[in-house]
Amino acid sequence: MRSVPATTSFKKLQAFPLAEVWQNALTGEHSLHAAHSFTPNQVICSFAAATTLSHPTYLTVQTTPHTHITLSPFYLQYVNHSCAPNVFFDTARMEFIALKAIQPGDELTFFYPSTEWDMQQPFTCHCGARNCLKVIKGAAHLSPVQLKKYRLSKFILEQLKLPFSKKS
């Protein structure tokens, strides 16, 4: 994702040691932006399950077929989707990891189907990535060729019957 200057219709709402929550003044949407630089494969932070549910919600991350968690620290809920993500939620290790070089101000984005099998609220994607998938419904709705381009959680690999590798 490209860096978005704070002066371009964004307002910083909250600052945390690793990231800042911004709000788009035009749309009202929230996003999480890096407060520091991160290198590829760097663990940005550990996370935990604030709550565990048996059903998905808009703010949960799926960890098993019937387990969905809300995230702690809570500000991770503002990580939006992109078809060209720069971060990954490793739900096996409970680590939030940089996939690419990230600079201060860069929006932190992850590929929702990397953790979600069949999403409760599918949506039309407007991420602007060159290879945008257009409609995001979860990993169950994507081909192996499409999924091969992404780092996937252990849960999604298990659903696909793929071996858990160091990459995931």
C-alpha positions as CSV (number, residue, x, y, z in Angstrom):
1,M,0.0,0.0,0.0
2,R,1.2,3.5,-0.6
3,S,1.8,5.9,2.1
4,V,-1.1,8.4,2.6
5,P,-0.1,11.9,3.9
6,A,-2.0,12.9,7.0
7,T,-3.0,16.1,5.3
8,T,-5.0,14.4,2.6
9,S,-8.5,14.2,4.2
10,F,-7.3,12.0,7.1
11,K,-7.5,12.9,10.7
12,K,-5.4,11.1,13.3
13,L,-7.7,9.8,16.0
14,Q,-5.5,7.8,18.3
15,A,-1.8,7.1,18.6
16,F,-0.3,3.9,20.0
17,P,3.4,2.9,20.3
18,L,3.3,0.9,17.0
19,A,0.5,2.4,15.0
20,E,-2.1,5.2,14.7
21,V,-5.8,5.1,14.0
22,W,-6.8,7.5,11.3
23,Q,-10.2,8.5,10.0
24,N,-10.9,9.5,6.4
25,A,-12.7,12.8,6.7
26,L,-14.6,12.2,3.4
27,T,-15.9,8.6,4.1
28,G,-15.7,8.3,7.9
29,E,-13.8,5.0,7.5
30,H,-11.0,4.1,10.0
31,S,-7.6,2.7,9.1
32,L,-4.5,1.7,11.0
33,H,-1.2,3.3,9.9
34,A,2.4,2.5,10.9
35,A,4.0,4.7,13.5
36,H,7.5,3.2,12.7
37,S,9.3,1.5,9.9
38,F,9.1,-2.3,9.8
39,T,11.1,-4.8,7.6
40,P,9.7,-7.8,5.8
41,N,9.0,-10.7,8.2
42,Q,9.4,-8.5,11.3
43,V,7.0,-9.2,14.1
44,I,5.2,-5.9,14.6
45,C,3.5,-7.2,17.8
46,S,2.0,-10.1,19.5
47,F,-1.8,-10.3,19.9
48,A,-4.3,-12.2,21.9
49,A,-7.9,-13.1,21.8
50,A,-9.9,-10.5,23.6
51,T,-13.0,-12.6,23.2
52,T,-13.7,-15.9,21.6
53,L,-16.9,-16.6,19.7
54,S,-18.4,-19.6,18.0
55,H,-19.7,-17.4,15.1
56,P,-18.1,-14.7,13.0
57,T,-18.7,-11.0,13.3
58,Y,-17.5,-8.1,11.3
59,L,-14.6,-7.6,13.7
60,T,-13.5,-11.2,14.3
61,V,-10.6,-13.2,12.9
62,Q,-11.2,-16.9,12.3
63,T,-8.8,-19.4,14.0
64,T,-10.7,-22.8,13.6
65,P,-13.9,-23.9,11.9
66,H,-15.9,-22.7,14.9
67,T,-13.6,-20.2,16.6
68,H,-13.5,-16.5,15.9
69,I,-11.6,-14.1,18.0
70,T,-11.7,-10.3,18.6
71,L,-8.2,-8.9,18.8
72,S,-6.2,-7.5,21.6
73,P,-4.7,-4.9,21.4
74,F,-8.1,-3.6,20.2
75,Y,-6.6,-1.2,17.7
76,L,-5.7,-4.1,15.4
77,Q,-9.4,-4.1,14.5
78,Y,-8.7,-1.2,12.2
79,V,-6.4,-3.2,9.9
80,N,-8.3,-3.1,6.6
81,H,-8.3,-5.5,3.7
82,S,-6.1,-5.3,0.6
83,C,-5.5,-7.7,-2.2
84,A,-1.9,-6.5,-2.0
85,P,-1.4,-6.8,1.8
86,N,1.6,-5.6,3.8
87,V,0.8,-7.4,7.1
88,F,-0.3,-10.9,8.2
89,F,-2.1,-12.2,11.3
90,D,-0.3,-15.4,12.2
91,T,-3.0,-17.0,14.3
92,A,-0.9,-20.1,15.1
93,R,1.8,-18.0,16.8
94,M,-0.5,-15.0,17.6
95,E,1.9,-12.6,15.9
96,F,1.2,-9.6,13.7
97,I,3.9,-9.7,11.0
98,A,5.1,-7.3,8.3
99,L,5.0,-8.9,4.8
100,K,6.8,-6.0,3.1
101,A,8.9,-3.0,4.0
102,I,6.6,-0.6,5.8
103,Q,7.2,3.1,6.4
104,P,5.7,5.5,8.9
105,G,2.3,6.6,7.7
106,D,1.7,3.5,5.5
107,E,-1.7,1.9,6.0
108,L,-1.5,-1.5,7.5
109,T,-3.6,-4.0,5.4
110,F,-4.1,-7.7,5.4
111,F,-5.7,-10.2,3.0
112,Y,-9.0,-11.1,4.7
113,P,-9.2,-14.6,3.1
114,S,-5.8,-15.4,4.7
115,T,-7.8,-16.1,7.9
116,E,-11.5,-16.2,6.9
117,W,-12.9,-19.3,5.2
118,D,-16.4,-18.1,4.4
119,M,-17.0,-14.6,5.4
120,Q,-20.2,-13.5,7.1
121,Q,-20.2,-10.1,5.3
122,P,-18.7,-10.5,1.8
123,F,-17.9,-7.1,0.1
124,T,-16.8,-5.5,-3.1
125,C,-13.1,-4.6,-2.8
126,H,-11.9,-1.2,-3.8
127,C,-8.3,-1.6,-2.7
128,G,-6.9,-0.5,-6.0
129,A,-4.3,-3.3,-6.2
130,R,-3.2,-4.3,-9.7
131,N,-4.6,-7.8,-9.2
132,C,-7.6,-6.9,-7.1
133,L,-10.0,-9.8,-6.7
134,K,-13.0,-7.4,-6.7
135,V,-15.3,-9.5,-4.5
136,I,-14.1,-10.8,-1.1
137,K,-16.0,-13.7,0.3
138,G,-13.3,-15.8,2.0
139,A,-10.8,-18.4,1.1
140,A,-13.5,-21.0,0.3
141,H,-14.5,-18.9,-2.7
142,L,-11.0,-18.6,-4.3
143,S,-9.1,-21.0,-6.5
144,P,-5.8,-22.6,-5.4
145,V,-4.1,-20.5,-8.1
146,Q,-5.5,-17.3,-6.5
147,L,-4.6,-18.4,-2.9
148,K,-1.1,-19.4,-3.8
149,K,-0.2,-15.8,-4.1
150,Y,-0.8,-15.1,-0.4
151,R,0.5,-16.1,3.0
152,L,-2.3,-18.1,4.6
153,S,-3.1,-19.0,8.2
154,K,-2.6,-22.5,9.5
155,F,-6.4,-22.8,9.7
156,I,-6.9,-21.9,6.0
157,L,-4.1,-24.2,4.9
158,E,-5.8,-27.0,6.9
159,Q,-9.1,-26.2,5.2
160,L,-7.4,-26.5,1.9
161,K,-5.7,-29.7,3.0
162,L,-2.3,-28.1,2.4
163,P,0.7,-28.7,4.6
164,F,1.6,-26.1,7.2
165,S,4.8,-24.6,6.1
166,K,7.3,-22.1,7.6
167,K,5.8,-19.5,5.1
168,S,2.4,-19.6,6.8
